[in-house]
Amino acid sequence: MLTKSEKQIMELLWGIDEPLTCFEIIERCDNKTWKDSYVHIMIRSLLDKGMIKVGGVELVCKNYARKFGPAMTKDEYIVKTLMNENVWTSDKMPPLFAAFVNNEADIEVLDQFSAIIDARKQELSGEI
């Protein structure tokens, strides 16, 4: 589970297409609720939780700074959170998925669901 401050950093990293240094994270987080000096602690915590990964280094003045990017997509995080909270267990998946399907009115989206399911079935049966 992420803290409010960690979620702010993750939202920033999910919203851009490049890894950032700690300084760049501080610079780009407009609505931050934490002090600038706290960012290193949050970065360590996010690394420990497997939420971010080192995406390179950059020379800043005379020192090298690590750049961080997300280790998983926002969608993957949401699913992981649901699974950790026992909301999305094997016995609960069919009704939850049915609720998604029953609330969807776009046939193209339903076709995408079907294609995803078919591809996963083939993958599990070893046909790919």
C-alpha positions in Angstrom: 0.0 0.0 0.0 1.3 3.4 -0.9 1.2 6.5 1.3 -0.4 9.7 0.1 3.0 11.2 -0.7 4.2 8.0 -2.4 1.1 8.1 -4.6 1.9 11.7 -5.6 5.3 10.6 -6.8 3.9 7.6 -8.6 1.2 9.7 -10.3 4.0 12.0 -11.6 6.1 9.1 -12.8 3.1 7.4 -14.5 2.2 10.7 -16.2 5.5 11.2 -18.0 7.5 9.1 -20.4 11.0 9.4 -18.9 12.8 8.6 -15.6 13.5 11.5 -13.2 16.1 12.4 -10.7 15.0 13.2 -7.1 15.6 16.9 -7.9 13.4 16.7 -11.0 10.7 14.9 -9.0 10.7 17.7 -6.4 10.6 20.3 -9.2 7.7 18.8 -11.1 5.4 17.8 -8.1 3.2 20.9 -7.9 0.7 19.7 -5.2 3.2 17.9 -2.9 2.3 17.5 0.7 5.9 16.6 1.8 9.1 18.5 2.4 11.7 18.4 -0.3 14.2 16.7 2.1 11.7 13.8 2.5 11.9 12.7 -1.1 15.0 10.5 -0.6 13.1 8.5 2.1 10.1 8.0 -0.2 12.3 7.0 -3.1 13.9 4.3 -0.9 10.5 3.1 0.2 9.2 3.0 -3.4 12.3 1.0 -4.4 11.8 -1.4 -1.5 8.1 -1.9 -2.5 9.1 -2.6 -6.1 7.1 0.4 -7.4 10.0 2.2 -9.1 13.3 1.1 -10.7 16.5 2.9 -11.5 16.3 4.1 -15.1 19.8 5.5 -15.6 22.1 8.1 -14.1 22.7 11.7 -15.0 25.6 14.0 -14.3 24.4 16.8 -12.1 27.1 19.4 -11.4 30.0 17.1 -10.3 28.0 14.2 -9.1 25.9 11.5 -10.7 22.2 11.3 -9.8 20.1 8.2 -10.3 17.0 8.5 -12.4 13.8 6.7 -11.4 10.9 5.4 -13.4 7.9 3.2 -12.6 8.5 -0.5 -12.3 4.8 -1.2 -13.1 2.0 0.6 -14.9 -0.8 2.3 -13.0 -3.2 -0.5 -14.2 -0.8 -3.2 -12.8 -0.6 -1.3 -9.5 -4.4 -1.1 -9.3 -4.8 -4.9 -9.9 -2.0 -5.7 -7.4 -3.7 -3.5 -4.8 -7.1 -5.2 -5.4 -5.4 -8.6 -5.1 -3.6 -7.7 -1.9 -6.8 -6.5 -0.4 -8.5 -9.8 -1.3 -11.0 -7.9 -3.5 -9.9 -9.6 -6.7 -9.6 -13.3 -5.7 -10.3 -16.3 -8.1 -13.8 -16.8 -6.7 -14.6 -13.1 -7.0 -13.2 -12.5 -10.4 -16.2 -13.7 -12.5 -18.7 -11.4 -10.8 -16.4 -8.4 -10.8 -15.6 -9.0 -14.5 -19.3 -9.4 -15.3 -19.9 -6.1 -13.6 -17.3 -4.5 -15.9 -18.8 -6.1 -18.9 -22.4 -5.3 -18.0 -21.5 -1.6 -17.5 -19.8 -1.3 -20.8 -21.9 0.0 -23.7 -19.1 0.3 -26.3 -19.0 -2.8 -28.6 -15.3 -2.0 -29.6 -14.3 -2.1 -25.9 -16.2 -5.5 -25.5 -14.3 -6.8 -28.6 -11.1 -5.7 -26.9 -12.1 -7.7 -23.8 -12.8 -10.7 -25.9 -9.5 -10.4 -27.8 -7.6 -10.2 -24.5 -9.3 -13.2 -23.1 -8.7 -15.2 -26.3 -5.0 -14.3 -26.3 -4.6 -15.3 -22.7 -6.3 -18.6 -23.3 -4.0 -19.4 -26.1 -1.0 -18.4 -24.0 -2.1 -20.7 -21.2 -2.7 -23.6 -23.5 0.7 -23.2 -25.1 -0.5 -22.3 -28.6 1.6 -19.1 -28.8 
